[in-house]
Amino acid sequence: MKSGKHVYWYRGGLKLRRPDELAPGQALPNRGTPFIGEKSKLLCGAAGSSVRLLPQSLRDEYNRPEPSLPRAISRHREWVNAIKGGTSPMSNLA
């Protein structure tokens, strides 16, 4: 893989070359988006599922930040609550 500012599109049976940092027995996602950087790779399955940071050493060093945004109950419950005179939903488009 080349480094730099390039975009590669794989379709019609073409697949990303298996990264050397991927452990034996771990498969590439069938669908999704790989992000290839100079120091690391991020493999994301379809719709952002099964995200993997490579190499493993970077995953081991990563500390997930504390949540800083309020979490939604569910979009449906927020919608019903707003109709009943409660607060506006987090996804308020008005």
MOCORNOR-V754058 format. One record per residue. N is the residue number from 1. SS is DSSP state (helix for helix, strand for strand, loop for the rest). PHI is phi in degrees with one decimal (999 if undefined). D_CENTER is the distance of its C-alpha to the mean C-alpha in Angstrom with 1 decimal. Layout:
N_SS_PHI_D_CENTER / N_SS_PHI_D_CENTER
//
This chain:
1_loop_999_21.0 / 2_loop_-88.4_22.2 / 3_loop_-98.9_21.0 / 4_loop_117.4_21.3 / 5_loop_-95.5_20.2 / 6_loop_-127.2_19.7 / 7_loop_-121.3_17.6 / 8_loop_-117.7_18.0 / 9_loop_-117.6_17.8 / 10_loop_-111.8_18.2 / 11_loop_-156.6_20.0 / 12_loop_72.0_23.0 / 13_loop_97.2_22.7 / 14_loop_-71.8_21.7 / 15_loop_-132.7_18.9 / 16_loop_-62.7_17.3 / 17_loop_-64.8_19.6 / 18_loop_-60.3_18.7 / 19_loop_-63.7_17.7 / 20_loop_-60.9_20.5 / 21_loop_-76.6_18.3 / 22_loop_-74.9_17.0 / 23_loop_-63.6_19.4 / 24_loop_-57.5_22.0 / 25_loop_90.5_21.2 / 26_loop_-90.7_17.5 / 27_loop_-95.0_16.6 / 28_loop_-70.3_14.3 / 29_loop_-61.6_12.1 / 30_loop_-67.1_14.6 / 31_loop_-131.9_12.4 / 32_strand_140.8_9.2 / 33_strand_-134.1_8.4 / 34_strand_-93.5_9.6 / 35_strand_-113.4_10.0 / 36_strand_-109.7_13.4 / 37_loop_-109.1_15.1 / 38_loop_-75.5_18.5 / 39_loop_-108.9_17.8 / 40_loop_-156.4_14.6 / 41_strand_-133.5_12.0 / 42_strand_-125.3_8.3 / 43_strand_-105.0_7.9 / 44_strand_-121.5_5.2 / 45_strand_-73.9_7.4 / 46_helix_-58.7_8.6 / 47_helix_57.0_7.3 / 48_helix_77.3_3.7 / 49_loop_-81.9_6.0 / 50_loop_43.7_7.4 / 51_loop_-78.1_5.2 / 52_strand_-130.8_8.4 / 53_strand_-98.5_10.0 / 54_strand_-120.6_13.3 / 55_loop_-80.8_16.1 / 56_helix_-55.7_16.6 / 57_helix_-59.1_18.8 / 58_helix_-70.1_16.0 / 59_helix_-63.4_14.2 / 60_helix_-65.7_17.6 / 61_helix_-81.4_18.3 / 62_loop_-73.7_15.2 / 63_loop_-114.3_16.3 / 64_loop_-65.2_14.0 / 65_loop_-70.1_15.6 / 66_loop_-67.7_17.7 / 67_loop_-58.9_16.6 / 68_loop_-120.4_18.4 / 69_loop_-111.7_17.9 / 70_loop_-64.3_19.8 / 71_loop_-93.2_18.1 / 72_loop_-77.8_19.1 / 73_loop_-67.6_21.4 / 74_loop_-168.8_20.4 / 75_helix_-63.9_20.7 / 76_helix_-69.2_23.8 / 77_helix_-65.0_25.5 / 78_helix_-62.1_24.9 / 79_helix_-63.0_26.5 / 80_helix_-63.0_29.4 / 81_helix_-59.8_29.9 / 82_helix_-65.2_30.0 / 83_helix_-62.4_32.6 / 84_loop_-80.4_34.7 / 85_loop_96.3_34.9 / 86_loop_-80.3_32.2 / 87_loop_-72.5_29.7 / 88_loop_-65.9_27.6 / 89_loop_-67.0_24.2 / 90_loop_-63.6_21.1 / 91_loop_-97.2_20.2 / 92_loop_-65.9_23.8 / 93_loop_-105.6_24.4 / 94_loop_-76.6_28.1
//
